[in-house]
Amino acid sequence: MELQLTSLKDARKKFAQLCEQLTEAEKNHVHNSAEESLATTIAAMNQFFDIAKGVDKRHANFVANDITDIGEHGLSILEKLIYQAGENQSLVEQNSLQELSLVIADWVIKHDGHINILEPIVDALAQLANALKEPEELIALADFMGQIADACSDSIKQDIEITNMHRPWRILNINRGIVSTRTHHPDTMRQVFSDLIKALPMDAPGFFKEGMSEMVRLNYPQHVRDIMQEYFDQTDMPQIH
């Protein structure tokens, strides 16, 4: 089962509706004249949709670097819109804009590009994870999160800011671990846990330690506890004093 995401065409229709709501909300707020206007940001986002549509029509003419640049451009505009929605206290629209980041990420992945801006994608994934309950849906989400991790640029994967607990790369992989645990599916859990150890070698021990306490608190099935125990034992290295 694949995660069911909105197509780029449908995303643009949804964006048009959001624009009306955002524009109406903006009328009730005073903004710094130095800030980029909402209308300018909306126009830039529509330009991204035009470019992406053009790519879809003639994919063979674009290389991975082109896709990466276009995707980064779209996500950077979306970040501005998310910020502007927050400034206007348009929280519902803000959440809907975050969802569009998943459509852009999916587009980049399918066109063999790389992801350079991760934060809005991670926020949208967390939002989606909270909404899903069925194991099949969670398995599909864990798989999609893995595709996003694979598509991240080397600069993100290098994970330089290891002391920042809120860095998007860490949150993506930790949340994927949580989603996989919720599936209760052994193969999914093993794949995600192995990926987690590779992606976050310094954070993985803490994840599995916390996971062991959650096994008891949330009364997970025995086979889920056994897998968590297995990976906890792998990463529970004694400290040398």
C-alpha positions in Angstrom: 0.0 0.0 0.0 1.3 3.4 -1.0 0.6 6.6 0.9 -2.3 8.4 -0.8 -1.1 12.0 -1.5 -2.8 14.8 -3.4 -1.6 15.2 -7.0 0.2 18.4 -7.9 -2.8 19.4 -10.0 -5.2 18.9 -7.1 -2.7 20.6 -4.7 -2.9 23.7 -6.9 -6.6 23.8 -6.7 -6.5 23.4 -2.9 -3.8 26.2 -2.8 -6.2 28.5 -4.7 -8.8 28.0 -2.0 -6.3 28.6 0.7 -5.2 31.8 -0.9 -8.7 33.3 -0.7 -8.8 32.4 3.0 -5.3 33.8 3.7 -6.0 37.0 1.8 -9.2 37.6 3.8 -7.4 36.9 7.1 -4.6 39.3 6.1 -7.1 42.2 5.9 -7.5 42.1 9.7 -3.8 42.4 10.5 -1.3 45.2 10.3 2.1 44.3 8.8 5.5 45.8 8.6 5.9 47.5 5.2 9.4 46.0 4.9 7.9 42.4 4.9 7.3 40.7 1.6 3.6 40.9 0.9 1.3 37.9 0.9 0.3 38.6 -2.7 3.9 38.5 -3.8 4.5 35.1 -2.0 1.3 33.7 -3.5 2.4 34.8 -6.9 5.7 33.1 -6.4 4.0 29.9 -5.3 1.8 29.9 -8.4 5.0 30.3 -10.5 6.4 27.2 -8.8 3.3 25.2 -9.8 3.7 26.4 -13.4 7.4 25.3 -13.4 6.6 21.9 -11.9 3.8 21.4 -14.4 6.3 22.2 -17.2 8.7 19.6 -15.8 6.1 17.0 -15.8 5.4 17.5 -19.5 9.0 17.2 -20.5 10.8 15.3 -17.7 13.6 14.1 -20.0 14.9 17.7 -20.3 15.7 18.0 -16.6 18.5 16.5 -14.5 18.5 15.8 -10.8 20.1 19.2 -9.9 17.3 21.0 -11.8 14.7 19.1 -9.8 16.5 19.7 -6.6 16.7 23.5 -7.2 13.0 23.7 -8.3 11.9 21.7 -5.2 14.0 23.9 -2.9 12.5 27.0 -4.5 9.0 25.7 -3.9 9.6 24.7 -0.3 11.3 28.0 0.5 8.2 29.9 -0.8 6.0 27.5 1.2 8.0 28.3 4.3 7.3 32.0 3.8 3.6 31.3 3.4 3.4 29.2 6.5 5.1 32.0 8.4 2.7 34.6 7.0 -0.3 32.4 7.9 1.0 32.2 11.4 1.4 36.0 11.6 -2.2 36.3 10.5 -3.2 33.7 13.1 -4.6 31.5 10.3 -3.7 28.3 12.0 -6.0 26.0 10.0 -4.6 27.4 6.7 -1.1 27.1 8.2 -1.6 23.4 8.7 -3.0 23.0 5.2 0.0 24.7 3.8 2.3 22.3 5.7 0.5 19.4 4.0 1.5 20.9 0.6 5.1 20.3 1.5 4.5 16.6 1.3 3.2 17.0 -2.3 6.4 18.9 -3.2 8.6 16.3 -1.5 6.8 13.5 -3.3 7.3 15.4 -6.6 11.0 15.8 -5.9 11.4 12.1 -5.1 9.6 10.9 -8.2 11.8 13.1 -10.4 15.0 11.8 -8.7 15.9 15.1 -7.0 17.1 15.8 -3.5 15.5 17.6 -0.6 17.4 20.6 0.9 14.6 22.0 3.1 13.2 19.5 5.6 11.5 21.4 8.4 8.0 22.0 6.8 8.0 18.4 5.6 8.8 17.0 9.0 6.0 19.2 10.6 3.5 17.9 8.0 4.6 14.3 8.6 4.1 14.6 12.3 0.7 16.1 11.7 -0.2 13.2 9.4 1.1 10.6 11.8 -1.2 11.8 14.5 -4.2 11.5 12.2 -3.5 7.9 11.0 -4.6 4.9 13.0 -4.7 1.8 10.7 -1.6 -0.4 10.6 -1.6 -0.4 6.7 -1.6 3.4 6.6 1.2 3.6 9.2 3.3 1.1 7.2 2.8 3.3 4.1 3.7 6.4 6.1 6.9 4.8 7.5 7.9 3.8 4.0 7.3 7.3 2.6 9.3 8.8 5.5 12.1 6.5 4.5 11.9 7.7 0.9 12.2 11.3 2.2 15.2 10.4 4.3 16.9 8.8 1.3 16.2 11.8 -0.8 17.7 14.3 1.7 20.8 16.1 0.5 24.2 15.1 1.9 24.4 18.3 3.9 21.3 17.2 5.8 22.4 13.5 6.2 25.8 14.6 7.6 23.9 15.7 10.7 26.4 18.3 11.8 24.2 19.9 14.5 24.1 16.8 16.7 23.6 18.9 19.8 20.4 20.4 18.5 17.6 18.1 19.6 15.1 19.9 17.4 17.0 19.5 14.1 14.6 18.2 11.4 16.9 15.2 10.4 16.7 13.9 14.0 12.9 14.5 14.3 12.3 12.8 10.9 14.1 9.6 11.9 12.8 9.5 15.5 9.2 10.0 14.4 9.7 7.3 11.7 10.8 5.0 14.5 7.7 5.8 16.5 5.4 5.3 13.5 7.0 1.9 12.8 6.5 0.9 16.4 2.8 1.8 16.1 2.5 -0.5 13.0 3.3 -3.6 15.2 4.7 -5.0 11.9 8.0 -6.9 12.4 9.6 -6.3 9.0 8.7 -2.6 9.1 10.1 -2.2 12.6 13.4 -4.0 11.8 14.0 -1.9 8.6 13.2 1.4 10.3 15.2 0.6 13.5 18.2 -0.4 11.4 18.0 2.8 9.4 17.6 4.8 12.6 20.9 3.4 14.0 22.7 4.4 10.8 21.1 7.8 10.5 21.4 8.8 14.2 24.1 6.7 15.9 24.3 9.1 18.9 20.5 9.3 19.4 19.5 5.7 18.7 20.4 4.4 22.2 18.1 6.9 23.8 15.3 6.1 21.4 15.4 2.4 22.2 15.7 3.1 25.9 12.6 5.3 25.8 11.0 2.7 23.6 11.4 0.0 26.3 9.6 2.1 28.9 6.8 2.7 26.4 6.4 -1.0 25.8 5.2 -1.4 29.4 3.3 1.8 29.8 1.3 1.3 26.6 1.0 -2.5 26.9 2.5 -3.3 23.5 2.1 -6.9 22.2 5.0 -9.3 23.1 6.4 -9.6 19.5 6.8 -5.7 19.4 8.5 -5.8 22.8 10.9 -8.5 21.7 12.0 -6.4 18.7 12.4 -3.3 20.8 14.4 -5.3 23.3 16.6 -6.7 20.5 17.6 -3.2 19.2 17.9 -1.9 22.8 20.4 -4.6 23.5 22.3 -3.8 20.3 22.7 -0.1 21.2 22.9 -0.2 25.0 26.7 0.2 25.3 28.2 0.4 28.8 29.8 3.7 29.6 33.6 3.8 30.3 34.6 5.9 33.3 
